[in-house]
Amino acid sequence: MKRTTTTSNTHKNKMVYQQHLLGKTTLFTLTLCASLLSACDNDNETNSYKSANSNDISTYREVSRNEFPKIKNDNNSIVIVHYTSNGEINYSVEWDIEKQSQRWSCYQIYAGNRGSNTSRYYGNPQYPFDPELSSETPYFDGEDPFKGSGFDHGHICPSADRLNSAEANFQTFFLTNMQPQYNAFNAGVWAHMEDFMRDKITKSSSDTLFLCKGGTIDNESQILMHRSNGLIVPKYFFMAALLKRSKDWSNVGALGFFIEQRKTDNYARTSDGTKYDLSPYVVNINELERLTGLDFFCNLPDDIEEVVEGKPVDFLKKVWGPMVSSNLTIQKKTNDDY
């Protein structure tokens, strides 16, 4: 069974958003107006061209967008597309019904959604069930499987990438957007990788960043553990990023990160020890596809896909570098932090 939401399904999201986040219709209306004002300069159009390995759009059109990898063509995987009330796609998820786990989240960053118009969502529940996941789809008997696990709720589409509206930020807290991550990884090198990516786009940018992120759930050798409640803990996490500068794809190349999550924060650092050195985790997309078994950016024209996915790693480090977070530093831990 494959399924996606469309704009006609946004009513359910709006009701859940109103119930959990605002609780007052007047506040919801104000937030909706703000989100309408923030919609601009996006790459939301679907592709009219078709490459040799592009996604089949006979069921739904959203999967032709450039951030989407090749979707699984099986009976266990569904696609969930989260729209905001202004009709824009916030982010999308591939959900494996049998594994009860997300495979990836994909989304875009551009000037229109790069603004900071709200703060991080805090509410009850902090991590709501996804309203677009059918009640007939099993999900850990209705319980949050992360509670008591010793792992963080690790955002795949980060909260900090969706501060353009309260509604968009709220949606990033759905449990279908989470993977279990050690705190040292989630709040450390992974957070620095997220900041590195979002910093490529500014509020005045004419570029678009296409992102697909996730954890390894399909290869048993790449799974850290299966918890007693069935929660899969990925051993590795990945990011695939494609930067479109105005209308030009040719000079940047697509960048991949592939990194093992560890309980101990012993990741590479810069010489002064203040930042994580992200360069050891850089791969090109061809290598990332080999490591993950996923086919990224499959909707690009074949000639462009071939060029951007095969750039040498040294070229990528030079063009995308410096390979550090611009805005974050490594926080020194005290005994109170544990």
Number of C-alpha atoms within 10 A of each C-alpha: 10 17 17 20 17 16 15 9 14 19 13 12 19 17 13 18 20 17 13 15 20 17 13 10 11 10 13 19 13 10 19 19 14 17 22 15 13 19 16 13 16 16 17 14 11 14 16 9 10 16 13 10 14 25 23 15 12 6 10 15 16 21 23 24 24 26 25 28 24 18 20 18 12 10 11 14 22 21 24 21 24 26 24 21 20 16 15 18 18 22 23 26 25 26 24 20 17 12 17 18 23 25 24 29 29 25 21 28 24 24 21 20 26 23 17 15 15 16 15 15 19 12 12 9 11 14 21 19 18 19 18 18 19 10 10 6 10 13 20 12 8 9 10 13 19 20 10 8 13 11 17 19 21 22 23 27 28 19 17 18 22 26 21 23 25 23 26 26 22 24 27 27 26 18 22 29 28 24 27 21 26 20 20 19 22 21 16 19 25 23 18 24 20 17 19 20 22 19 14 15 18 17 13 12 15 16 21 22 22 23 28 26 21 25 30 25 23 15 11 12 11 18 16 17 14 12 12 9 12 13 18 23 22 24 20 20 22 24 26 25 24 24 25 19 15 10 9 10 16 14 12 19 26 29 28 25 20 21 20 16 23 17 12 10 14 11 18 15 16 12 9 6 11 13 22 23 20 24 18 13 16 21 27 24 30 19 16 22 16 10 16 20 12 18 19 27 29 23 27 23 16 14 9 13 20 14 15 24 23 17 18 14 18 12 13 22 17 11 14 16 13 13 22 21 22 13 10 16 14 14 10 7 8 7 5 5 6 6
